[in-house]
């Protein structure tokens, strides 16, 4: 990676490097799972943009972002056409473009203090992800570097500083790699380059020193996850609403029969996925009766994923309702999704969105956001409930733990996507389990469902597009990890450091200009 004297890499080299950077980061995520490639991708992008003009850095970052997000988000175009997928991918690539421009602008800092390259790379990536996770329309955190590390030793760092610290470690390792390659191009510096490569490996391996497990002490609870499956995949899965509800009721009744026969242990709690009942069971006596039949027969409360009508005309809610045997729905223990997905669960700028895709009119009623954390007291355990994509948002999960959750539950519906999306989501559940020291589970209509231990290990993962019931005894947690206690502060501090670094680059560039004049 030898550049010209004081100059950047030739464009004929930098452009392929940017493409390779995006593809390297892509294969770090499930379903590929080559997690070391994330740091390699960071390094390749860092080399491509170093010493370039800001505009060129933006362009190269955009190329890397398209190479990453185009394939990573391909599951969004399975049933909605190519245009929404393309727009979403380009929007996400835009944030990597900003990162590329920022890294190019900060090149004078690296040239003056070469030791700053790893830290600068780390804080810029954290800052980019912090922005992308919040804007527009509440952000879209999918594809954070941290979510590619579900099999990596760096995952354990989540117990200290959450997803931002894991991303920082991955990016710092990438910064060490690019510094190694840049310096190692000169024969006299190759020993330094080798040391930096080993340093990159050490940054990721330091997670092995972090103790993980159940935070605090607690009892045990036996939980059953019901994956009832749907008649057919696609956007019209909810056209078969009664069949989907019947599938989950019947799977629960079958479980109850197995328990009665002594073939399976008695569950303390049953979890159904998001959209298990798209018929409002609070308004439909037939749907409510069927759920009550399931709860009474299995002799355990059921956390039901349901779509509720209202509160106003043309509105609905995506909710998790605790349905108790003998008494039915416990409306005091109900969680309403706080972060509905824009253009999927509600449509901002509907007239404009319709010009992009007529599929937006499938969203006939806009979902209303809830205003309370998903803390559900099921009796045997206090649950921290988040629904579908909410697992990607740091604060929505943390709020449940600080509110008293002993077990994390992710209710999701992957019927409109594919197994790659489901496995990417399960990787997020693994990070949250480590981050908060909580046993966790993911319940999906079609898969992948399963349990996650507080050290990130997955057990009883189901297949995709199948009916399954998995049951496991889980230990509850009632303590708090360091990450739970410090909350947003690591991300805020690292993002502030990114701003400070860019301010330093402004100062250095102005000083150089003054000297030149």
GUSEVO-520198 format. One record per residue (C-alpha): residue number from 0; residue in three letters; x, y, z. Coordinates in Angstrom, 2 decimals. Layout:
nr/rest/c1/c2/c3
NUM/ALA/X/Y/Z .
...
//
This chain:
nr/rest/c1/c2/c3
0/UNK/0.00/0.00/0.00 .
1/UNK/2.83/2.38/-0.76 .
2/UNK/1.55/5.80/-1.79 .
3/UNK/3.37/8.40/-3.77 .
4/UNK/5.50/10.90/-1.85 .
5/UNK/3.12/12.52/0.57 .
6/UNK/0.16/11.52/-1.55 .
7/UNK/-2.75/9.09/-1.53 .
8/UNK/-2.95/5.73/-3.22 .
9/UNK/-3.64/5.93/-6.96 .
10/UNK/-7.36/5.96/-7.71 .
11/UNK/-7.01/2.77/-9.77 .
12/UNK/-5.95/1.12/-6.49 .
13/UNK/-8.19/3.03/-4.07 .
14/UNK/-11.45/2.30/-5.90 .
15/UNK/-11.06/-1.51/-5.86 .
16/UNK/-9.97/-1.23/-2.23 .
17/UNK/-13.23/0.56/-1.39 .
18/UNK/-15.27/-2.17/-3.07 .
19/UNK/-13.24/-4.84/-1.27 .
20/UNK/-13.75/-2.97/2.02 .
21/UNK/-17.53/-3.20/1.73 .
22/UNK/-17.47/-6.84/0.71 .
23/UNK/-15.08/-7.74/3.53 .
24/UNK/-17.39/-6.15/6.08 .
25/UNK/-20.36/-7.90/4.46 .
26/UNK/-18.96/-11.40/4.95 .
27/UNK/-18.35/-10.67/8.62 .
28/UNK/-22.13/-10.72/9.21 .
29/UNK/-24.41/-13.75/9.30 .
30/UNK/-25.06/-15.90/7.39 .
31/UNK/-21.35/-15.86/6.45 .
32/UNK/-19.94/-15.15/9.91 .
33/UNK/-16.30/-14.46/8.99 .
34/UNK/-16.03/-11.96/11.81 .
35/UNK/-12.29/-11.05/11.43 .
36/UNK/-13.16/-9.66/7.98 .
37/UNK/-14.89/-6.68/9.61 .
38/UNK/-11.57/-5.23/10.78 .
39/UNK/-10.01/-6.01/7.39 .
40/UNK/-12.79/-4.05/5.69 .
41/UNK/-12.26/-1.11/8.02 .
42/UNK/-8.54/-1.19/7.18 .
43/UNK/-9.12/-1.31/3.42 .
44/UNK/-11.44/1.70/3.54 .
45/UNK/-8.97/3.58/5.74 .
46/UNK/-6.19/2.98/3.22 .
47/UNK/-8.41/3.99/0.29 .
48/UNK/-9.37/7.40/1.71 .
49/UNK/-6.12/8.37/3.44 .
50/UNK/-4.65/11.68/2.18 .
51/UNK/-7.45/12.16/-0.33 .
52/UNK/-9.57/15.25/-0.80 .
53/UNK/-12.78/15.19/1.23 .
54/UNK/-14.93/14.83/-1.88 .
55/UNK/-12.94/11.81/-2.99 .
56/UNK/-13.17/10.33/0.51 .
57/UNK/-16.94/10.74/0.41 .
58/UNK/-17.10/8.98/-2.95 .
59/UNK/-14.94/6.07/-1.89 .
60/UNK/-16.88/5.71/1.37 .
61/UNK/-20.11/5.64/-0.61 .
62/UNK/-18.76/2.88/-2.85 .
63/UNK/-17.79/0.83/0.21 .
64/UNK/-21.20/1.47/1.75 .
65/UNK/-23.05/0.27/-1.35 .
66/UNK/-20.89/-2.87/-1.49 .
67/UNK/-21.80/-3.54/2.16 .
68/UNK/-25.44/-2.55/2.47 .
69/UNK/-26.69/-3.59/-0.97 .
70/UNK/-26.19/-7.32/-0.31 .
71/UNK/-26.66/-7.06/3.48 .
72/UNK/-30.16/-5.59/3.11 .
73/UNK/-31.17/-7.69/0.09 .
74/UNK/-33.86/-9.36/2.21 .
75/UNK/-35.83/-6.10/2.10 .
76/UNK/-36.57/-6.53/-1.61 .
77/UNK/-38.01/-10.03/-1.45 .
78/UNK/-41.62/-8.88/-1.63 .
79/UNK/-41.59/-5.08/-2.05 .
80/UNK/-39.71/-4.66/-5.31 .
81/UNK/-36.24/-3.34/-5.88 .
82/UNK/-36.76/0.40/-5.40 .
83/UNK/-37.35/0.50/-1.61 .
84/UNK/-34.35/-1.80/-1.08 .
85/UNK/-32.22/0.37/-3.33 .
86/UNK/-33.20/3.59/-1.55 .
87/UNK/-32.59/2.11/1.89 .
88/UNK/-29.21/0.73/0.84 .
89/UNK/-28.15/4.04/-0.68 .
90/UNK/-29.26/5.92/2.43 .
91/UNK/-27.19/3.68/4.68 .
92/UNK/-24.24/3.92/2.29 .
93/UNK/-24.49/7.68/2.65 .
94/UNK/-23.38/7.42/6.27 .
95/UNK/-20.31/5.45/5.26 .
96/UNK/-19.70/8.19/2.70 .
97/UNK/-19.69/10.76/5.50 .
98/UNK/-17.28/8.53/7.40 .
99/UNK/-15.00/8.33/4.35 .
100/UNK/-14.99/12.09/4.00 .
101/UNK/-14.26/12.57/7.68 .
102/UNK/-11.39/10.08/7.61 .
103/UNK/-9.91/11.79/4.55 .
104/UNK/-10.21/15.20/6.20 .
105/UNK/-8.49/13.92/9.35 .
106/UNK/-5.53/12.51/7.39 .
107/UNK/-3.16/15.29/8.54 .
108/UNK/-3.66/14.13/12.14 .
109/UNK/-2.56/10.63/11.21 .
110/UNK/0.41/11.89/9.22 .
111/UNK/1.59/13.97/12.16 .
112/UNK/0.79/11.47/14.93 .
113/UNK/0.81/8.04/13.30 .
114/UNK/-0.02/6.39/16.63 .
115/UNK/-3.44/8.10/16.51 .
116/UNK/-4.62/6.15/13.45 .
117/UNK/-6.25/3.23/15.34 .
118/UNK/-8.02/5.45/17.89 .
119/UNK/-9.15/7.91/15.23 .
120/UNK/-10.58/5.08/13.15 .
121/UNK/-12.40/3.72/16.19 .
122/UNK/-14.07/6.97/17.23 .
123/UNK/-15.09/7.87/13.67 .
124/UNK/-16.85/4.52/13.24 .
125/UNK/-18.65/4.86/16.57 .
126/UNK/-19.72/8.39/15.69 .
127/UNK/-21.01/7.30/12.29 .
128/UNK/-23.04/4.47/13.82 .
129/UNK/-24.42/6.75/16.53 .
130/UNK/-25.74/9.11/13.86 .
131/UNK/-27.07/6.32/11.65 .
132/UNK/-28.90/4.79/14.62 .
133/UNK/-30.88/7.97/15.21 .
134/UNK/-31.66/9.69/11.91 .
135/UNK/-33.82/9.91/9.95 .
136/UNK/-37.12/8.70/11.44 .
137/UNK/-35.37/7.29/14.51 .
138/UNK/-32.50/5.71/12.57 .
139/UNK/-31.69/2.23/11.30 .
140/UNK/-28.83/0.55/13.24 .
141/UNK/-28.73/-2.59/11.09 .
142/UNK/-25.19/-3.44/9.98 .
143/UNK/-23.28/-1.99/12.95 .
144/UNK/-19.83/-3.53/13.20 .
145/UNK/-20.71/-4.84/16.65 .
146/UNK/-23.46/-7.02/15.21 .
147/UNK/-20.92/-8.90/13.08 .
148/UNK/-19.01/-10.15/16.13 .
149/UNK/-21.43/-12.75/17.53 .
150/UNK/-18.75/-15.47/17.31 .
151/UNK/-15.82/-13.20/18.15 .
152/UNK/-14.00/-12.79/21.49 .
153/UNK/-14.77/-9.08/21.11 .
154/UNK/-18.46/-9.83/21.78 .
155/UNK/-17.64/-10.08/25.48 .
156/UNK/-16.68/-6.38/25.48 .
157/UNK/-20.40/-5.67/25.24 .
158/UNK/-20.64/-6.42/28.97 .
159/UNK/-18.41/-3.38/29.59 .
160/UNK/-19.55/-0.80/27.05 .
161/UNK/-22.31/-2.30/24.93 .
162/UNK/-22.38/-2.31/21.15 .
163/UNK/-20.41/0.97/20.83 .
164/UNK/-17.40/-0.50/22.63 .
165/UNK/-17.49/-3.63/20.44 .
166/UNK/-17.61/-1.47/17.31 .
167/UNK/-14.75/0.63/18.68 .
168/UNK/-12.60/-2.46/19.22 .
169/UNK/-13.30/-3.79/15.71 .
170/UNK/-12.49/-0.42/14.15 .
171/UNK/-9.36/0.08/16.28 .
172/UNK/-8.14/-3.31/15.07 .
173/UNK/-8.81/-2.13/11.53 .
174/UNK/-6.85/1.05/12.21 .
175/UNK/-3.92/-1.02/13.43 .
176/UNK/-4.05/-3.14/10.28 .
177/UNK/-4.00/-0.16/7.92 .
178/UNK/-1.18/1.43/9.90 .
179/UNK/0.71/-1.85/9.68 .
180/UNK/0.24/-2.09/5.91 .
181/UNK/1.11/1.55/5.31 .
182/UNK/4.29/1.44/7.39 .
183/UNK/5.19/-2.10/6.42 .
184/UNK/5.50/-1.06/2.78 .
185/UNK/8.95/0.25/3.70 .
186/UNK/11.43/-2.54/4.41 .
187/UNK/12.85/-0.86/7.48 .
188/UNK/9.37/-0.62/9.04 .
189/UNK/8.20/-4.17/8.44 .
190/UNK/8.89/-5.25/11.98 .
191/UNK/6.69/-2.38/13.15 .
192/UNK/3.97/-3.51/10.75 .
193/UNK/4.12/-7.04/12.09 .
194/UNK/3.76/-5.72/15.62 .
195/UNK/0.71/-3.71/14.65 .
196/UNK/-0.94/-6.77/13.09 .
197/UNK/-0.44/-8.67/16.31 .
198/UNK/-1.80/-5.65/18.15 .
199/UNK/-4.98/-5.80/16.05 .
200/UNK/-5.48/-9.43/17.01 .
201/UNK/-4.84/-8.53/20.63 .
202/UNK/-7.50/-5.80/20.62 .
203/UNK/-10.15/-8.32/19.62 .
204/UNK/-8.81/-11.05/21.89 .
205/UNK/-8.87/-8.81/24.97 .
206/UNK/-12.56/-9.62/25.23 .
207/UNK/-11.54/-13.04/26.54 .
208/UNK/-10.48/-11.30/29.76 .
209/UNK/-13.99/-9.91/30.36 .
210/UNK/-16.09/-12.09/32.66 .
211/UNK/-19.59/-12.72/31.33 .
212/UNK/-22.61/-14.58/32.63 .
213/UNK/-25.78/-13.97/34.57 .
214/UNK/-25.69/-10.59/36.25 .
215/UNK/-26.64/-11.14/39.88 .
216/UNK/-28.38/-14.13/41.33 .
217/UNK/-31.83/-15.39/40.59 .
218/UNK/-34.06/-18.40/40.33 .
219/UNK/-34.76/-20.56/37.32 .
220/UNK/-37.74/-20.58/35.00 .
221/UNK/-38.81/-23.03/32.30 .
222/UNK/-39.80/-21.24/29.12 .
223/UNK/-41.38/-22.60/25.94 .
224/UNK/-41.05/-20.73/22.63 .
225/UNK/-43.77/-21.51/20.10 .
226/UNK/-42.92/-21.03/16.42 .
227/UNK/-46.26/-21.72/14.76 .
228/UNK/-45.20/-20.92/11.17 .
229/UNK/-47.40/-19.29/8.50 .
230/UNK/-49.24/-20.77/5.49 .
231/UNK/-46.90/-19.01/3.06 .
232/UNK/-44.08/-16.49/3.25 .
233/UNK/-44.45/-12.97/1.88 .
234/UNK/-46.34/-9.75/2.48 .
235/UNK/-49.68/-11.55/2.31 .
236/UNK/-48.90/-13.75/5.32 .
237/UNK/-51.42/-11.68/7.29 .
238/UNK/-54.13/-12.47/4.75 .
239/UNK/-54.16/-15.82/6.54 .
240/UNK/-54.55/-14.29/9.98 .
241/UNK/-56.84/-16.96/11.33 .
242/UNK/-54.56/-19.73/10.07 .
243/UNK/-51.50/-18.13/11.74 .
244/UNK/-53.36/-17.84/15.05 .
245/UNK/-54.61/-21.42/14.74 .
246/UNK/-51.06/-22.61/14.08 .
247/UNK/-49.82/-21.11/17.33 .
248/UNK/-52.81/-22.32/19.32 .
249/UNK/-52.46/-25.86/17.98 .
250/UNK/-48.70/-25.97/18.60 .
251/UNK/-49.37/-24.91/22.19 .
252/UNK/-52.11/-27.51/22.62 .
253/UNK/-49.72/-30.15/21.29 .
254/UNK/-47.13/-29.03/23.83 .
255/UNK/-49.72/-29.32/26.61 .
256/UNK/-50.49/-32.89/25.50 .
257/UNK/-46.80/-33.77/25.61 .
258/UNK/-46.53/-32.26/29.10 .
259/UNK/-49.55/-34.25/30.26 .
260/UNK/-47.96/-37.41/28.89 .
261/UNK/-44.74/-36.70/30.77 .
262/UNK/-42.76/-36.25/27.56 .
263/UNK/-41.81/-32.64/28.25 .
264/UNK/-41.52/-30.58/31.45 .
265/UNK/-44.25/-28.20/32.53 .
266/UNK/-43.39/-24.68/31.30 .
267/UNK/-43.69/-21.72/33.64 .
268/UNK/-44.12/-19.39/30.69 .
269/UNK/-44.93/-19.67/26.97 .
270/UNK/-43.82/-17.06/24.42 .
271/UNK/-45.53/-16.53/21.08 .
272/UNK/-43.91/-14.34/18.41 .
273/UNK/-44.86/-11.00/16.94 .
274/UNK/-47.99/-11.24/14.74 .
275/UNK/-49.05/-14.56/16.23 .
276/UNK/-52.52/-13.01/16.41 .
277/UNK/-53.14/-10.33/13.80 .
278/UNK/-56.79/-10.62/14.78 .
279/UNK/-57.23/-8.26/17.72 .
280/UNK/-57.96/-10.71/20.57 .
281/UNK/-59.30/-7.90/22.76 .
282/UNK/-62.04/-7.16/20.21 .
283/UNK/-62.60/-10.57/18.65 .
284/UNK/-64.28/-13.01/21.10 .
285/UNK/-63.31/-15.93/18.88 .
286/UNK/-59.61/-15.06/18.85 .
287/UNK/-59.59/-14.36/22.57 .
288/UNK/-61.33/-17.65/23.29 .
289/UNK/-58.78/-19.62/21.28 .
290/UNK/-55.85/-18.00/23.12 .
291/UNK/-57.55/-18.64/26.47 .
292/UNK/-57.99/-22.28/25.45 .
293/UNK/-54.28/-22.54/24.80 .
294/UNK/-53.28/-20.84/28.06 .
295/UNK/-55.71/-22.88/30.15 .
296/UNK/-54.64/-26.17/28.57 .
297/UNK/-50.89/-25.57/28.90 .
298/UNK/-51.44/-24.15/32.41 .
299/UNK/-49.00/-21.29/31.93 .
300/UNK/-49.21/-17.61/30.98 .
301/UNK/-48.58/-16.85/27.31 .
302/UNK/-46.89/-13.71/26.03 .
303/UNK/-48.91/-13.17/22.86 .
304/UNK/-47.69/-11.03/19.96 .
305/UNK/-50.81/-9.30/18.67 .
306/UNK/-51.92/-6.43/16.47 .
307/UNK/-54.52/-4.30/18.26 .
308/UNK/-56.99/-1.94/16.65 .
309/UNK/-56.88/1.72/17.68 .
310/UNK/-56.64/3.78/19.79 .
311/UNK/-57.88/6.10/17.03 .
312/UNK/-59.43/5.63/13.62 .
313/UNK/-56.90/4.35/11.09 .
314/UNK/-54.47/3.42/13.85 .
315/UNK/-53.18/0.18/15.34 .
316/UNK/-50.63/-1.08/17.88 .
317/UNK/-48.04/-3.83/17.77 .
318/UNK/-48.18/-5.35/21.23 .
319/UNK/-47.09/-8.15/23.49 .
320/UNK/-49.97/-9.11/25.82 .
321/UNK/-49.65/-11.40/28.82 .
322/UNK/-52.49/-13.93/28.66 .
323/UNK/-52.97/-15.73/31.96 .
324/UNK/-54.63/-19.14/32.38 .
325/UNK/-58.05/-18.83/33.96 .
326/UNK/-58.27/-15.05/33.72 .
327/UNK/-57.29/-14.11/30.18 .
328/UNK/-55.51/-10.92/29.12 .
329/UNK/-53.68/-8.93/31.79 .
330/UNK/-53.80/-5.41/30.37 .
331/UNK/-51.54/-4.14/33.14 .
332/UNK/-48.82/-6.38/31.72 .
333/UNK/-48.90/-5.35/28.08 .
334/UNK/-46.11/-3.83/26.01 .
335/UNK/-46.75/-1.68/22.94 .
336/UNK/-43.89/-1.40/20.48 .
337/UNK/-42.13/1.91/21.00 .
338/UNK/-40.29/2.10/17.68 .
339/UNK/-42.62/1.16/14.80 .
340/UNK/-40.73/0.73/11.54 .
341/UNK/-41.22/3.69/9.18 .
342/UNK/-42.68/2.80/5.77 .
343/UNK/-43.53/-0.67/7.07 .
344/UNK/-45.62/-0.20/10.22 .
345/UNK/-46.44/3.44/9.65 .
346/UNK/-45.94/5.61/6.57 .
347/UNK/-44.53/9.12/6.99 .
348/UNK/-44.98/11.32/3.92 .
349/UNK/-47.43/8.79/2.48 .
350/UNK/-48.11/10.69/-0.75 .
351/UNK/-44.40/10.94/-1.50 .
352/UNK/-43.79/7.32/-0.47 .
353/UNK/-46.55/6.13/-2.79 .
354/UNK/-44.64/7.58/-5.74 .
355/UNK/-41.71/5.36/-4.77 .
356/UNK/-43.71/2.17/-4.22 .
357/UNK/-47.41/1.42/-4.19 .
358/UNK/-46.67/-1.30/-1.64 .
359/UNK/-46.93/1.38/1.08 .
360/UNK/-50.71/1.14/0.75 .
361/UNK/-50.50/-2.34/2.23 .
362/UNK/-49.99/-0.41/5.48 .
363/UNK/-53.64/0.56/5.81 .
364/UNK/-53.38/1.81/9.39 .
365/UNK/-50.43/3.55/10.97 .
366/UNK/-49.07/1.89/14.08 .
367/UNK/-48.95/4.11/17.16 .
368/UNK/-45.82/3.99/19.30 .
369/UNK/-46.05/2.94/22.93 .
370/UNK/-44.70/5.13/25.71 .
371/UNK/-43.51/2.56/28.28 .
372/UNK/-40.51/0.27/28.42 .
373/UNK/-41.28/-3.38/27.74 .
374/UNK/-41.21/-4.57/31.34 .
375/UNK/-43.77/-7.35/31.74 .
376/UNK/-44.27/-9.11/35.08 .
377/UNK/-45.31/-12.59/34.04 .
378/UNK/-45.29/-13.96/37.60 .
379/UNK/-42.52/-16.57/37.30 .
380/UNK/-40.23/-13.93/35.79 .
381/UNK/-40.10/-10.24/34.90 .
382/UNK/-39.60/-10.02/31.15 .
383/UNK/-37.83/-7.39/29.11 .
384/UNK/-39.87/-7.45/25.91 .
385/UNK/-38.77/-5.80/22.67 .
386/UNK/-40.41/-6.41/19.31 .
387/UNK/-38.56/-7.23/16.10 .
388/UNK/-36.10/-4.53/14.96 .
389/UNK/-36.19/-2.89/18.41 .
390/UNK/-33.44/-5.30/19.47 .
391/UNK/-31.04/-3.21/17.35 .
392/UNK/-31.61/-0.08/19.46 .
393/UNK/-29.43/0.14/22.56 .
394/UNK/-31.75/2.25/24.70 .
395/UNK/-34.92/0.26/24.08 .
396/UNK/-33.30/-2.92/25.41 .
397/UNK/-31.46/-1.25/28.29 .
398/UNK/-34.66/0.42/29.54 .
399/UNK/-36.21/-2.98/30.19 .
400/UNK/-33.24/-4.12/32.29 .
401/UNK/-33.07/-0.94/34.36 .
402/UNK/-36.85/-1.35/34.78 .
403/UNK/-36.35/-4.74/36.44 .
404/UNK/-36.32/-7.29/33.61 .
405/UNK/-34.79/-10.65/34.58 .
406/UNK/-35.08/-12.26/31.14 .
407/UNK/-34.88/-10.66/27.67 .
408/UNK/-37.52/-11.58/25.10 .
409/UNK/-37.48/-10.63/21.43 .
410/UNK/-40.79/-11.23/19.65 .
411/UNK/-40.36/-11.07/15.89 .
412/UNK/-41.95/-11.98/12.58 .
413/UNK/-39.57/-12.93/9.78 .
414/UNK/-42.26/-14.15/7.37 .
415/UNK/-41.64/-11.24/5.01 .
416/UNK/-37.86/-11.76/4.97 .
417/UNK/-35.46/-14.71/4.80 .
418/UNK/-33.18/-16.81/6.94 .
419/UNK/-30.23/-14.41/6.49 .
420/UNK/-32.22/-11.59/8.09 .
421/UNK/-33.32/-13.88/10.91 .
422/UNK/-29.75/-14.92/11.67 .
423/UNK/-28.58/-11.31/11.61 .
424/UNK/-31.27/-10.53/14.16 .
425/UNK/-30.26/-13.48/16.33 .
426/UNK/-26.71/-12.08/16.36 .
427/UNK/-28.13/-8.91/17.91 .
428/UNK/-29.89/-10.95/20.58 .
429/UNK/-26.56/-12.59/21.42 .
430/UNK/-24.95/-9.20/21.93 .
431/UNK/-27.81/-8.01/24.16 .
432/UNK/-27.57/-11.15/26.31 .
433/UNK/-23.87/-10.49/26.96 .
434/UNK/-24.36/-6.74/27.31 .
435/UNK/-26.88/-7.03/30.14 .
436/UNK/-26.00/-10.43/31.63 .
437/UNK/-29.45/-11.82/30.90 .
438/UNK/-30.64/-15.09/29.48 .
439/UNK/-32.50/-14.18/26.30 .
440/UNK/-34.72/-15.71/23.68 .
441/UNK/-36.03/-14.92/20.22 .
442/UNK/-39.49/-16.08/19.23 .
443/UNK/-40.26/-15.90/15.50 .
444/UNK/-43.33/-16.89/13.52 .
445/UNK/-41.22/-18.81/10.97 .
446/UNK/-37.70/-18.92/12.48 .
447/UNK/-35.07/-18.54/13.59 .
448/UNK/-36.23/-18.96/17.21 .
449/UNK/-34.02/-20.04/20.09 .
450/UNK/-32.43/-19.33/23.43 .
451/UNK/-29.27/-17.35/24.18 .
452/UNK/-27.24/-17.73/27.36 .
453/UNK/-25.76/-14.65/29.09 .
454/UNK/-22.37/-15.56/27.61 .
455/UNK/-23.79/-15.38/24.07 .
456/UNK/-24.12/-19.10/23.34 .
457/UNK/-27.17/-20.16/21.32 .
458/UNK/-29.16/-23.29/22.05 .
459/UNK/-32.22/-24.97/20.53 .
460/UNK/-32.18/-22.76/17.43 .
461/UNK/-35.03/-23.73/15.10 .
462/UNK/-35.07/-24.14/11.35 .
463/UNK/-36.58/-21.60/8.99 .
464/UNK/-40.14/-21.85/7.65 .
465/UNK/-41.03/-24.73/9.96 .
466/UNK/-43.29/-25.29/12.94 .
467/UNK/-41.41/-25.93/16.17 .
468/UNK/-41.72/-25.68/19.94 .
469/UNK/-38.51/-25.39/21.95 .
470/UNK/-38.38/-25.49/25.72 .
471/UNK/-35.55/-24.72/28.11 .
472/UNK/-34.87/-23.88/31.74 .
473/UNK/-33.26/-20.45/32.09 .
474/UNK/-31.59/-18.78/35.02 .
475/UNK/-32.89/-15.32/35.81 .
476/UNK/-30.68/-12.31/36.44 .
477/UNK/-31.34/-9.43/38.79 .
478/UNK/-28.01/-7.57/38.76 .
479/UNK/-26.51/-5.08/36.35 .
480/UNK/-23.43/-5.30/34.20 .
481/UNK/-21.10/-2.34/33.81 .
482/UNK/-22.60/-1.74/30.38 .
483/UNK/-26.09/-1.55/31.86 .
484/UNK/-24.94/0.91/34.49 .
485/UNK/-23.03/3.27/32.20 .
486/UNK/-25.66/3.19/29.44 .
487/UNK/-25.10/5.69/26.64 .
488/UNK/-21.95/7.25/28.09 .
489/UNK/-19.35/5.15/26.20 .
490/UNK/-21.02/6.02/22.91 .
491/UNK/-21.31/9.67/23.89 .
492/UNK/-17.65/9.87/24.95 .
493/UNK/-16.36/8.15/21.81 .
494/UNK/-18.58/10.28/19.56 .
495/UNK/-17.35/13.41/21.34 .
496/UNK/-13.80/12.24/20.74 .
497/UNK/-14.62/11.96/17.02 .
498/UNK/-15.86/15.55/16.99 .
499/UNK/-12.75/16.66/18.88 .
500/UNK/-10.52/14.84/16.38 .
501/UNK/-12.20/16.58/13.46 .
502/UNK/-11.82/19.91/15.26 .
503/UNK/-8.14/19.10/15.67 .
504/UNK/-7.91/18.41/11.95 .
505/UNK/-9.46/21.83/11.25 .
506/UNK/-6.85/23.47/13.47 .
507/UNK/-3.97/21.57/11.91 .
508/UNK/-5.08/22.33/8.37 .
509/UNK/-5.47/26.03/9.14 .
510/UNK/-2.07/26.11/10.78 .
511/UNK/-0.49/24.49/7.74 .
512/UNK/-2.20/26.98/5.47 .
513/UNK/-0.95/29.87/7.57 .
514/UNK/2.61/28.53/7.48 .
515/UNK/2.37/28.06/3.71 .
516/UNK/1.22/31.64/3.26 .
//
